[in-house]
């Protein structure tokens, strides 16, 4: 006898929903199948034409049993009712009498066709022919129908669509109602990390697991069988970590030795060692894509970073369990490999820069280097300090040159020291100790410089005055030398005084200005940022009053406000100065309406005093960080945004700097007499101190003793101090910015970001090519412009007298000359040629300010709007839409496509 099909409750329900509407009142349903449901499911309700019908199921093995069941149903169970009796069993149709069949729906046993039922459940007109032979799939679809039913699919239910729906319903993999086949290795590995999915897969019947595994292997690749075997074994959460570990093992030199240990980790989930390669490739592909998402940043990037690190830390734990950690120390993906490389770099920090540079390249080559941003940047900072220690020590011969050198170089040393002093995020003791030793060497050399400076300062202070500054920019002259020039021709600078801002803070704040919105500028002929000399001692009530009044002074807010107003009144301009409490907005306002009104007034010069940095010196910051960014300083971002909206230049200036206390907490103040402040007193100088006297000393009767050692103080411990005679305290940074869409004021030039950091910071093997802002002789009148040797093979050009550069060849080409006729007010040819040559020399990428500075250096003509100059270059060079030159990174960088430049302008031109 043929094996009869089995029918469970859902199959019976679907059959009744199809047959009862046309049953003509019959209540007996004979089903040619055996009952596959449980006893508790023998009674249920179905809805037919909107009416609930009660159903009773009985399984009978003889014609007499069927007849007796029908009699009892009509006389005892539900006489005169509308409930339905469903009879299943193994009785052949030819053994049923016509008297019984006459009461049955269709007068015969009804066949249970699973394929037809599945079609009905999905609302399909037809079924993929492959599914008819896969009874396990049809059974699974009947069993797994979700409470809301299967999604309606239209004309044909394909095998792929059915399997995708089954996976979503059974194990939570994918979207049941999606029309597209969006399953891939990423989706599969991501699913393996869910708490429920692998467990549900493990609970499936063997036949369903096998069928789903075979299909997923077809769809997602050869990694699927191993991953699903791990899930079935209850170890789905380790699927991706094991894949990462497998990749590391296969790449290590001792892969053969590690293979057995790896096999024990997989256990019975590993079908063969041949499966390891595809599995590792799929896992690393997923992790590489996650790493790219993490590097992109934002909320999505933060989530991806967390996933990557969680997976790889687990991979390291598995490696340790299997005794593989030592073999995988140099891996490019595992966190242990990153830590090994970081420790290797730390070992080099006691020597010369060469080995450290190599170790840094090795660290940066690790795939997690960008995810451990702070740690990698801190390591890079350590190598920078090592390079600085390897440079010749500067000779400080004058105060003016000393403070400028501090802004150009030693202020960056202080910044790097602060970064390193925060410690590495890994909390690795070996790395931390190496950083501590390096900081000690740096501080020793910095103290030598501070000692030199103190001696120079003492001599200079004796006679220095506004009439005889001896080459130094005095703090009382900052407004006249920097703010007043910005106010010419109707300019309206916003003067922001950041109380206590030292050079290291200034350079980091400047780096935080969005170059899409702001262009940093310096006076024409000035090679770098301005730096002034504070009054002595370096106290707020002396230096700030002198700064704002434009003359030596001492006093509080009233003196400062009167001095600021009087300074600008002499220049026939109105001015208003806002102190703390005067510019913050009340509830609902970011800034005070009075401040916004002043900024909107074309006639008024506005000054704002921000005390955040100086206030933090007393108790430190809650974050414990010594570094400052724009967002860390109260209302600074809002002030800059308001100035940008009003089209105002911004002058960012300090009144004095500060030194931080990095000594042991148990160290007390120095024992001294006549203490007047944290870093100054009166009386004879002792080691670490210098006596200062002269017109610039505004306290102590014109003679004081100030500390130049950064670790010397006379009062209770604080986070930092000022009042002394160190470079960090005496140097007053002066930074100037204009909105990027406005013209650079006459007498000023753009300062490219590339020109701000010292060579040892950038890591240049040779000094960076100068891009002076000062006017230069017109090319053609003083001989050909000197060109650095090309490092790119695309334009190999020996430097010879009369040699024509690639930029000059481009502007002399026929395509360029033709295009220039269609561009109104195009820049001069030498400016375009210089810009192209500078970009080629820099590898094809520079900031707009650097491109404009190169053009200005070549022609002597100021390019007062770098963004507009680059736009003109785009019009000249991008013929027929080919992007030879374009702004990228949201306008922060100019990119030159060297190959397109060659094709469009250089082919066929004489060299």
C-alpha positions in Angstrom: 0.0 0.0 0.0 1.3 3.4 -0.9 2.3 5.7 2.0 -0.4 8.2 2.7 0.4 11.8 3.1 0.2 13.4 6.5 -1.9 16.5 7.3 -1.7 18.7 10.3 -4.1 21.4 11.5 -2.9 24.1 9.1 -3.3 21.9 6.1 -6.8 20.9 7.2 -7.7 24.6 7.8 -6.6 25.6 4.3 -8.5 22.7 2.8 -11.7 23.6 4.6 -11.3 27.3 3.7 -11.2 26.3 0.1 -13.9 23.6 0.1 -16.7 24.6 2.6 -17.9 27.7 0.7 -19.1 25.4 -2.1 -20.1 22.4 0.1 -23.8 23.0 -0.2 -24.4 22.5 3.6 -22.5 19.3 3.9 -20.7 18.9 7.2 -18.6 15.7 6.6 -15.1 16.1 5.1 -13.2 13.0 4.2 -9.5 13.6 3.9 -7.1 11.2 2.1 -4.3 11.6 4.6 -3.3 10.6 8.1 -3.6 13.1 11.0 -0.2 14.6 11.8 -1.3 17.0 14.5 -1.6 16.5 18.2 -4.7 15.5 20.2 -5.0 19.0 21.5 -5.4 20.3 18.0 -8.4 18.1 17.0 -10.9 20.8 17.7 -10.6 24.3 16.3 -12.5 27.0 14.5 -12.3 28.2 10.9 -14.0 31.2 9.3 -16.0 30.4 6.2 -17.7 33.3 4.4 -17.3 35.4 7.5 -18.9 32.8 9.8 -17.0 30.8 12.4 -17.4 27.1 11.9 -16.4 24.6 14.6 -14.3 21.7 13.4 -13.8 18.2 14.9 -11.0 16.0 13.6 -11.0 12.2 14.0 -8.7 9.6 12.6 -10.3 6.3 11.5 -8.9 3.1 10.0 -12.1 1.3 8.9 -15.4 2.1 7.0 -17.4 1.2 10.1 -15.3 3.5 12.3 -16.0 6.4 9.8 -19.8 5.6 9.8 -19.9 5.4 13.6 -18.0 8.7 14.0 -20.4 10.5 11.6 -23.5 9.1 13.4 -22.2 10.2 16.8 -21.4 13.7 15.4 -24.9 14.2 14.0 -26.8 12.7 17.0 -24.7 13.4 20.0 -21.9 15.9 19.4 -23.8 18.6 17.3 -27.3 17.5 16.3 -28.8 20.1 14.0 -25.7 22.3 14.2 -23.3 23.5 11.5 -20.0 22.1 12.9 -17.8 20.1 10.6 -16.5 16.6 11.1 -13.1 15.9 9.4 -12.2 12.3 9.0 -8.6 11.3 8.3 -7.1 7.8 8.1 -5.9 4.9 5.9 -9.3 3.8 4.5 -9.2 3.5 0.7 -11.9 5.4 -1.2 -13.2 2.2 -2.9 -14.2 0.8 0.5 -16.5 3.6 1.4 -20.2 3.0 0.6 -22.3 5.5 -1.4 -24.6 6.1 1.6 -21.7 7.6 3.5 -20.1 9.3 0.6 -23.3 11.1 -0.1 -22.9 13.1 3.1 -19.3 14.1 2.3 -18.1 17.2 0.6 -17.5 16.4 -3.1 -18.8 12.8 -2.2 -15.3 11.5 -2.1 -12.1 11.7 0.0 -10.2 15.0 -0.6 -6.5 14.8 -1.4 -4.2 17.0 0.6 -1.8 18.5 -2.0 0.9 20.4 -0.1 1.9 22.3 -3.2 -1.6 23.6 -3.7 -1.9 24.6 0.0 1.4 26.5 -0.2 0.3 28.3 -3.3 -2.9 29.3 -1.5 -1.0 30.4 1.5 1.2 32.7 -0.6 -1.6 33.8 -2.9 0.3 32.5 -5.8 -1.1 31.3 -9.1 1.7 28.8 -9.7 4.6 27.2 -7.9 8.3 26.9 -8.8 8.5 23.3 -10.2 11.6 22.6 -8.1 9.5 23.0 -4.9 7.1 20.2 -5.8 9.9 17.6 -5.3 11.1 19.2 -2.0 8.6 17.9 0.5 10.8 19.2 3.4 10.4 22.7 2.1 6.6 22.4 1.6 6.2 20.9 5.1 8.4 23.6 6.6 6.3 26.3 4.9 3.1 24.9 6.3 4.5 24.5 9.8 6.2 28.0 9.9 3.4 30.2 8.7 3.6 33.4 10.8 0.5 34.7 12.7 -0.2 37.3 10.0 0.2 34.8 7.2 2.8 34.6 4.4 3.3 37.6 2.2 1.3 37.6 -1.0 3.6 37.1 -4.0 1.5 37.4 -7.1 1.7 35.0 -10.1 4.5 32.6 -9.2 6.1 31.6 -5.9 9.7 31.0 -6.7 11.9 28.7 -4.7 14.2 31.6 -3.7 11.3 33.7 -2.5 9.9 30.8 -0.5 13.3 30.0 1.1 13.9 33.6 2.0 10.5 33.8 3.7 11.1 30.6 5.5 14.5 31.8 6.8 13.0 35.0 8.1 10.1 33.3 9.8 12.1 30.4 11.3 15.4 31.9 12.3 15.1 35.7 11.9 17.5 35.9 8.9 16.5 38.6 6.4 13.2 40.3 5.7 10.2 38.1 5.0 8.4 40.7 2.9 11.4 42.0 0.8 11.1 41.5 -2.9 14.9 41.5 -3.5 17.4 38.8 -2.7 19.5 40.7 -0.2 21.3 37.9 1.5 25.1 37.9 1.5 28.0 37.0 3.7 27.7 40.3 5.6 24.1 39.5 6.4 24.9 35.9 7.4 27.7 36.8 9.7 25.7 39.7 11.2 22.9 37.3 11.9 25.3 34.9 13.6 25.9 37.5 16.2 22.2 37.8 17.2 21.2 36.1 20.4 18.2 34.2 19.0 19.0 33.4 15.4 21.7 30.6 15.8 19.7 29.0 18.6 16.5 28.8 16.4 18.6 27.3 13.6 20.0 24.7 15.9 16.4 23.7 16.9 15.3 23.0 13.3 14.8 19.4 12.1 17.9 18.0 10.5 16.3 17.9 7.0 15.4 21.6 7.2 18.9 22.6 8.4 20.4 20.6 5.5 18.2 22.2 2.9 18.6 25.7 4.2 22.4 25.2 4.4 22.6 24.0 0.8 20.6 27.0 -0.4 22.5 29.6 1.6 25.8 28.2 0.2 24.5 28.8 -3.3 23.4 32.3 -2.4 26.1 33.6 0.0 29.1 31.5 -0.9 31.2 28.6 0.4 31.4 30.1 4.0 27.8 29.3 4.7 28.1 25.5 5.6 30.8 26.2 8.2 29.0 29.1 9.7 25.7 27.3 9.9 27.4 24.2 11.4 28.8 26.5 14.1 25.3 27.9 14.7 23.8 24.3 14.9 26.5 23.5 17.4 25.4 26.4 19.6 28.5 28.6 18.7 27.0 31.0 16.3 28.3 34.0 18.2 31.9 32.8 17.6 31.4 32.4 13.8 32.9 35.7 12.9 35.7 35.7 15.5 36.7 32.2 14.4 36.8 33.5 10.8 39.1 36.4 11.8 41.3 34.0 13.7 41.4 31.6 10.8 42.6 34.4 8.5 45.4 35.3 10.9 46.5 31.6 11.3 46.5 31.0 7.5 48.6 34.1 7.0 51.2 33.4 9.7 54.5 31.7 8.9 53.7 28.8 11.1 50.3 28.0 9.7 50.9 24.3 9.5 51.8 24.2 13.2 48.7 26.2 14.1 46.3 24.2 12.0 45.6 21.4 14.6 44.9 24.0 17.3 42.5 25.8 14.9 40.8 22.5 14.1 40.1 21.9 17.8 38.4 25.3 18.0 36.0 24.5 15.2 35.4 20.9 16.3 32.8 19.0 14.4 31.6 22.2 12.6 34.6 22.0 10.3 33.9 19.7 7.4 37.4 19.8 6.0 40.5 22.0 6.2 39.8 23.0 2.6 36.9 25.0 3.9 39.1 27.2 6.0 40.4 29.4 3.2 36.9 30.4 1.8 35.6 30.9 5.4 38.5 33.1 6.4 38.2 35.2 3.2 34.5 35.8 3.7 35.0 36.7 7.4 37.8 39.2 6.7 35.8 40.7 3.8 32.9 41.4 6.2 35.3 42.9 8.8 37.1 45.0 6.2 33.8 46.5 5.1 32.9 47.1 8.8 36.2 48.8 9.3 35.6 51.1 6.4 32.2 52.0 7.9 33.9 52.7 11.2 36.5 54.9 9.6 33.7 57.0 8.0 32.7 58.2 11.5 29.2 59.3 12.6 26.7 57.2 14.5 26.9 54.4 11.9 30.7 54.5 12.2 30.6 54.3 16.0 28.3 51.3 15.8 30.6 49.6 13.3 33.7 50.3 15.4 32.1 48.6 18.4 31.2 45.6 16.3 34.6 45.2 14.9 36.4 45.5 18.2 34.0 43.1 19.9 34.6 40.5 17.3 38.3 40.8 17.1 38.8 40.9 20.9 36.9 37.6 21.0 39.1 36.3 18.3 42.1 37.1 20.5 40.5 35.3 23.4 40.0 32.2 21.3 43.6 32.4 20.2 44.7 32.5 23.8 42.5 29.5 24.6 44.2 27.6 21.8 47.7 28.7 22.6 48.1 30.7 19.4 48.8 34.2 20.7 52.5 33.9 20.3 52.3 32.7 16.7 50.0 35.6 15.7 51.8 38.5 17.3 52.5 40.2 14.0 49.0 39.9 12.6 47.5 42.9 10.7 44.0 42.4 11.9 43.9 41.2 15.5 44.0 43.7 18.4 46.9 41.7 19.9 48.9 42.5 16.7 48.2 46.2 17.1 49.4 46.1 20.7 52.5 44.2 19.7 53.4 46.8 17.1 52.7 49.6 19.6 55.0 48.0 22.1 57.6 47.6 19.4 57.4 51.3 18.6 57.7 52.2 22.3 61.0 50.3 22.5 62.4 52.5 19.8 61.6 55.8 21.6 64.9 55.7 23.6 66.9 55.9 20.4 67.1 57.9 17.1 64.1 58.7 14.9 65.0 56.2 12.1 63.8 52.9 13.8 60.9 54.8 15.4 59.7 56.0 11.9 59.9 52.4 10.7 57.9 51.1 13.7 55.3 53.9 13.2 54.9 52.8 9.5 54.4 49.3 10.7 51.8 50.4 13.3 49.9 52.6 10.8 49.8 49.6 8.4 47.7 47.6 10.9 44.1 47.5 9.9 42.9 48.8 13.3 45.2 51.8 13.2 42.4 54.1 12.1 40.0 52.7 14.7 42.4 53.2 17.5 42.7 56.8 16.4 43.8 58.3 19.7 46.4 55.6 20.3 47.8 55.8 16.7 47.9 59.6 16.9 49.7 59.5 20.2 52.3 57.1 18.8 52.8 59.4 15.9 53.2 62.3 18.3 55.9 60.4 20.2 57.8 60.0 16.9 57.4 63.7 16.2 58.9 64.5 19.5 61.8 62.1 18.8 62.4 63.9 15.5 62.4 67.3 17.4 65.0 66.0 19.8 67.1 65.0 16.8 67.1 68.5 15.3 69.8 71.1 16.2 68.8 73.2 19.1 67.8 76.7 18.2 69.8 79.6 19.5 67.5 82.2 21.1 69.2 85.5 20.4 66.4 88.0 20.7 63.0 88.1 22.4 61.1 88.8 19.2 62.7 85.9 17.4 62.2 83.7 20.4 58.4 84.2 20.7 58.1 83.7 16.9 60.1 80.5 17.1 57.9 79.4 19.9 54.8 79.9 17.8 56.5 78.1 14.8 58.1 75.2 16.7 58.4 74.9 20.5 54.7 75.7 21.0 54.1 72.6 18.9 56.5 70.7 21.2 54.3 71.8 24.1 51.2 70.6 22.2 52.8 67.2 21.5 54.0 66.9 25.1 50.4 67.5 26.3 49.1 64.9 23.9 51.6 62.3 25.1 51.1 63.2 28.8 47.5 62.1 28.6 48.7 58.5 28.3 47.8 55.8 25.9 44.2 54.5 25.8 45.5 50.9 26.0 46.8 51.6 29.5 49.8 49.4 28.5 52.5 49.9 31.2 55.4 49.4 28.8 54.0 52.0 26.4 53.2 54.4 29.2 56.7 54.1 30.7 58.3 54.7 27.3 56.2 57.8 26.8 57.1 59.0 30.4 60.8 58.7 29.6 60.4 60.5 26.3 58.5 63.4 28.0 61.4 63.7 30.5 63.9 64.1 27.7 61.7 66.7 26.0 61.1 68.7 29.1 64.9 68.7 29.8 65.5 70.3 26.4 62.6 72.7 26.7 64.0 73.8 30.0 67.3 74.6 28.3 65.4 76.8 25.9 63.4 78.5 28.7 66.7 79.2 30.5 68.2 80.7 27.3 65.0 82.8 26.9 65.0 84.0 30.4 68.5 85.4 30.0 67.6 87.1 26.7 64.4 88.4 28.3 66.2 89.9 31.2 68.5 91.9 29.0 65.7 93.0 26.6 63.4 94.1 29.4 65.8 96.6 30.8 65.3 98.9 27.8 62.4 97.6 25.8 59.5 100.0 25.2 56.9 100.8 22.6 59.4 103.2 21.0 62.2 100.6 21.0 60.8 97.1 20.9 64.0 95.7 19.3 62.2 93.6 16.8 59.4 92.3 19.0 55.7 92.8 18.7 54.6 94.2 22.0 51.2 93.2 23.4 50.1 96.8 23.5 50.8 97.1 19.8 48.7 94.1 18.7 45.5 96.0 18.1 47.5 98.6 16.1 49.5 96.1 14.1 46.8 93.4 13.5 43.3 94.6 14.4 43.5 98.1 12.9 44.7 96.9 9.5 41.7 94.5 9.4 39.5 97.5 10.1 40.7 99.5 7.0 38.3 100.1 4.1 35.3 99.5 6.3 36.5 96.2 7.8 34.8 95.1 11.0 37.0 92.6 12.9 35.7 90.7 15.8 38.5 90.7 18.4 38.3 87.6 20.6 40.6 87.6 23.6 41.1 84.1 24.9 42.5 84.7 28.4 45.4 82.4 29.1 45.7 80.9 25.6 49.3 79.7 25.1 50.9 78.8 21.8 50.1 75.1 22.0 46.4 75.9 22.6 46.5 78.4 19.7 47.9 76.0 17.1 45.3 73.4 18.0 42.4 75.9 17.9 43.6 77.2 14.5 43.6 73.6 13.1 40.0 73.4 14.2 38.8 76.2 11.9 36.8 74.8 9.1 38.8 75.8 6.0 35.6 75.6 3.9 34.4 78.6 5.9 37.6 80.4 7.0 40.9 81.4 5.5 43.8 82.1 7.8 45.7 85.2 7.0 49.0 86.9 8.0 50.5 90.3 7.2 52.1 90.2 3.7 55.8 89.4 4.1 55.2 87.6 7.4 56.3 83.9 6.9 54.2 82.6 9.7 51.7 83.5 12.5 52.2 86.6 14.6 53.4 86.3 18.2 53.6 89.2 20.7 55.3 89.6 24.0 53.2 89.9 27.2 53.7 92.5 29.9 55.6 91.4 33.0 54.7 89.7 35.2 52.4 87.7 32.9 49.2 88.5 34.7 45.7 89.2 33.3 45.2 92.6 35.0 48.4 93.9 33.4 48.7 92.2 30.0 45.0 92.3 29.1 44.5 95.9 30.0 47.6 96.8 27.9 46.3 94.7 25.0 42.9 96.2 24.9 44.0 99.8 25.5 46.9 99.8 23.0 49.3 101.1 25.7 50.8 99.9 29.0 48.1 99.8 31.6 46.8 97.9 34.6 43.3 97.4 35.8 40.0 95.4 35.6 37.0 95.4 33.3 36.3 99.1 33.5 39.9 100.0 32.5 39.8 97.5 29.7 36.4 98.7 28.4 37.5 102.3 28.5 40.9 101.6 26.8 39.2 99.5 24.0 36.7 102.3 23.3 39.4 105.0 23.3 41.7 103.0 21.0 39.1 102.8 18.3 37.7 106.3 18.9 41.2 107.6 17.9 40.6 105.8 14.6 37.1 107.2 14.2 35.4 103.9 14.8 32.8 102.9 17.4 33.6 99.9 19.6 32.1 97.8 22.2 33.7 95.2 24.5 31.8 92.3 26.1 33.1 90.6 29.2 32.1 87.3 30.8 28.4 87.5 31.6 27.7 90.0 28.9 27.8 87.9 25.7 26.1 84.7 26.9 22.5 84.5 25.8 19.7 84.1 28.3 17.2 81.2 28.1 16.4 80.5 24.4 19.4 82.5 23.1 22.8 81.1 22.1 24.3 84.6 22.4 23.1 87.9 23.9 20.9 89.9 21.6 23.1 93.0 22.4 26.2 91.2 21.0 24.3 90.0 17.9 23.1 93.5 17.4 26.6 94.9 17.6 27.9 92.3 15.2 25.2 93.3 12.7 26.2 97.0 12.9 28.6 97.9 10.1 30.1 100.8 12.1 31.1 98.9 15.3 34.2 97.0 16.2 33.3 94.3 18.6 35.6 92.7 21.3 34.8 89.7 23.4 36.7 88.4 26.5 36.5 84.6 27.0 37.9 83.3 30.3 37.4 79.5 29.8 41.1 78.6 29.6 42.3 80.8 32.4 39.4 79.7 34.6 40.4 76.0 34.1 43.9 76.6 35.4 42.6 76.8 39.0 40.9 73.4 39.2 41.5 71.7 35.9 38.9 70.3 33.6 36.5 67.5 34.4 37.7 65.6 31.3 41.3 65.7 32.6 42.4 66.7 29.1 45.0 69.5 28.7 44.2 70.1 25.1 41.7 72.5 23.8 39.4 72.5 20.7 36.9 75.1 19.6 34.0 73.2 21.1 35.7 73.0 24.5 35.7 76.8 24.9 32.5 78.4 26.1 30.6 80.0 23.2 33.6 80.2 20.9 31.9 78.2 18.2 28.8 80.4 18.5 30.9 83.5 18.3 32.7 82.3 15.2 29.4 81.3 13.6 28.0 84.8 14.3 31.1 86.5 12.9 30.9 84.3 9.8 27.2 85.2 9.3 28.1 88.9 9.6 31.0 88.6 7.2 33.5 89.8 9.8 37.2 88.9 10.1 38.2 87.4 13.4 41.3 88.2 15.4 42.0 85.6 18.0 44.5 86.8 20.6 45.6 86.0 24.1 46.9 88.2 26.9 49.4 85.7 28.2 50.1 82.0 28.1 50.4 79.4 30.9 52.3 76.4 32.1 50.6 73.2 33.3 51.5 71.3 36.4 52.7 67.9 35.4 54.7 67.2 38.5 53.9 64.5 41.2 50.8 65.5 43.2 52.7 65.3 46.4 55.2 68.0 45.3 54.6 71.2 47.3 55.3 74.8 46.5 58.9 76.1 46.5 60.0 77.8 49.7 60.7 81.4 48.9 60.4 84.9 50.3 58.3 87.9 49.2 55.9 85.7 47.2 53.5 87.8 45.1 51.9 85.2 42.9 52.0 81.6 41.8 55.0 82.3 39.5 56.6 85.6 40.7 57.9 87.3 43.7 60.5 89.9 44.7 64.0 89.5 45.9 67.2 87.9 44.6 66.8 85.1 42.0 67.4 81.5 42.9 67.9 78.5 40.5 65.0 78.4 38.1 64.3 82.1 38.4 65.3 85.3 36.7 65.3 88.9 37.8 63.5 91.3 35.5 63.5 95.1 35.6 62.6 97.9 33.3 59.7 99.7 31.8 57.8 96.6 30.9 57.7 95.3 34.5 54.4 96.7 35.8 54.6 95.3 39.4 57.0 95.1 42.3 58.1 98.7 41.8 59.5 97.8 38.3 61.7 94.8 39.5 60.5 91.3 40.0 61.8 87.8 40.2 59.9 85.3 37.9 60.1 81.6 37.6 61.2 80.3 34.2 61.3 76.6 35.1 57.9 75.1 34.3 57.8 73.0 37.5 58.5 75.9 39.9 55.6 77.5 41.8 55.2 79.4 45.1 51.5 78.7 45.8 49.2 75.8 46.3 48.8 73.3 43.5 46.6 74.1 40.6 46.1 72.6 37.1 48.3 75.4 35.7 49.8 78.8 36.4 50.9 82.0 34.8 52.9 85.1 35.9 56.3 83.6 35.2 59.0 84.1 32.5 58.8 80.9 30.4 58.3 81.0 26.7 54.8 79.5 27.1 53.7 82.3 29.5 55.4 85.3 27.7 54.4 84.4 24.2 51.0 85.9 23.0 49.6 84.1 20.0 47.9 86.3 17.4 45.7 84.5 14.8 43.7 86.2 12.0 40.9 84.7 9.9 38.6 85.9 7.2 35.4 84.3 5.8 36.5 82.1 2.9 34.0 83.7 0.5 35.3 87.2 1.2 38.4 88.9 -0.2 41.6 88.9 1.8 42.2 92.5 3.1 44.9 94.6 1.4 48.3 94.0 3.0 47.5 90.5 4.1 48.0 87.1 2.5 46.6 83.6 3.0 48.5 81.3 5.3 48.1 77.8 3.9 47.5 75.1 6.5 50.5 73.2 5.0 52.8 76.0 6.1 51.8 76.1 9.7 53.4 73.0 11.2 57.2 72.7 11.6 59.2 70.3 9.5 59.8 67.9 12.4 56.0 67.7 13.0 55.2 66.9 9.4 58.0 64.4 9.2 59.5 65.9 6.0 62.9 64.5 5.2 63.8 67.9 3.8 62.3 71.3 4.7 59.0 71.9 2.9 59.3 74.1 -0.1 58.6 77.7 0.9 55.3 79.2 -0.2 56.0 82.7 0.9 53.1 85.1 1.2 55.4 88.0 0.3 55.4 89.5 -3.2 58.0 88.0 -5.4 59.6 89.3 -8.7 57.5 88.9 -11.8 58.5 85.7 -13.5 60.3 86.4 -16.8 62.0 89.4 -15.5 64.4 87.7 -13.1 65.0 84.4 -14.8 63.1 81.2 -14.6 61.5 80.2 -11.3 63.5 77.6 -9.4 61.6 74.3 -9.3 62.2 71.5 -6.9 63.1 68.1 -8.5 60.0 66.1 -9.4 59.5 63.0 -7.4 56.7 61.8 -9.7 57.7 59.8 -12.7 54.8 61.2 -14.8 56.7 64.5 -15.3 60.4 63.8 -15.0 62.1 67.1 -15.6 65.7 67.9 -14.9 66.4 71.3 -13.5 68.3 73.2 -16.1 68.6 76.9 -17.2 65.8 77.7 -19.5 63.8 74.6 -18.5 60.0 74.8 -19.0 58.0 73.4 -16.1 54.9 71.2 -16.7 52.7 74.1 -15.5 54.3 76.5 -18.1 53.8 73.9 -20.8 50.2 73.5 -19.9 49.4 77.2 -20.2 51.2 77.5 -23.5 49.3 74.6 -25.0 46.7 75.1 -27.7 43.8 73.6 -25.7 44.5 76.0 -22.8 44.8 79.0 -25.1 41.5 78.1 -26.7 39.8 77.6 -23.4 41.1 80.8 -22.0 39.2 82.8 -24.6 36.0 81.7 -23.0 36.9 82.5 -19.4 36.4 86.1 -18.4 38.9 87.7 -16.0 41.1 84.6 -16.1 44.2 84.6 -13.9 47.5 85.3 -15.6 49.3 82.4 -17.2 52.3 82.5 -14.7 49.8 82.3 -11.8 48.1 79.2 -13.3 51.5 77.6 -14.2 52.8 78.2 -10.6 49.6 76.7 -9.1 49.9 73.6 -11.3 53.6 73.1 -10.5 52.9 73.5 -6.8 50.2 70.8 -7.0 52.4 68.5 -9.0 55.2 68.9 -6.5 52.8 68.1 -3.6 51.5 65.0 -5.2 48.4 66.5 -6.6 46.7 67.7 -3.4 46.9 71.1 -1.6 44.6 73.4 0.2 43.1 76.3 -1.7 45.2 78.7 0.3 48.4 76.9 -0.6 47.4 77.0 -4.3 46.7 80.7 -4.1 50.0 81.3 -2.2 52.0 79.5 -4.9 50.4 81.8 -7.5 51.1 84.9 -5.5 54.7 83.9 -4.9 55.3 83.5 -8.6 53.5 86.7 -9.8 53.7 89.1 -6.9 50.0 89.6 -7.2 47.9 88.8 -4.2 45.1 86.3 -4.8 42.7 87.7 -2.3 40.1 85.0 -2.6 41.6 81.5 -2.8 38.3 79.8 -3.3 37.5 82.0 -6.3 41.0 81.5 -7.7 40.5 77.7 -7.6 37.1 78.1 -9.2 38.7 80.0 -12.1 41.3 77.2 -12.4 38.5 74.7 -12.7 36.9 76.7 -15.6 40.2 76.9 -17.3 41.3 73.3 -17.0 38.2 71.2 -17.0 37.6 71.1 -20.7 34.5 69.1 -21.8 33.7 68.2 -18.2 36.9 66.2 -17.6 37.9 66.9 -13.9 41.5 67.8 -14.4 41.3 69.9 -11.2 38.5 70.0 -8.6 37.7 70.8 -5.0 37.3 67.7 -2.9 36.7 66.9 0.7 33.8 69.4 0.9 36.0 72.2 -0.5 39.0 71.7 1.9 41.4 70.3 -0.7 42.3 71.0 -4.4 42.9 67.8 -6.3 44.8 67.7 -9.6 44.5 64.6 -11.8 48.0 64.4 -13.2 47.1 61.9 -15.9 44.2 64.0 -17.2 46.4 67.1 -17.1 48.9 65.2 -19.3 46.2 64.0 -21.7 44.5 67.3 -22.0 47.3 69.8 -22.1 50.8 68.2 -22.3 50.6 65.6 -25.0 52.3 67.0 -28.1 53.6 70.2 -26.4 57.3 70.9 -26.5 59.3 70.5 -23.3 
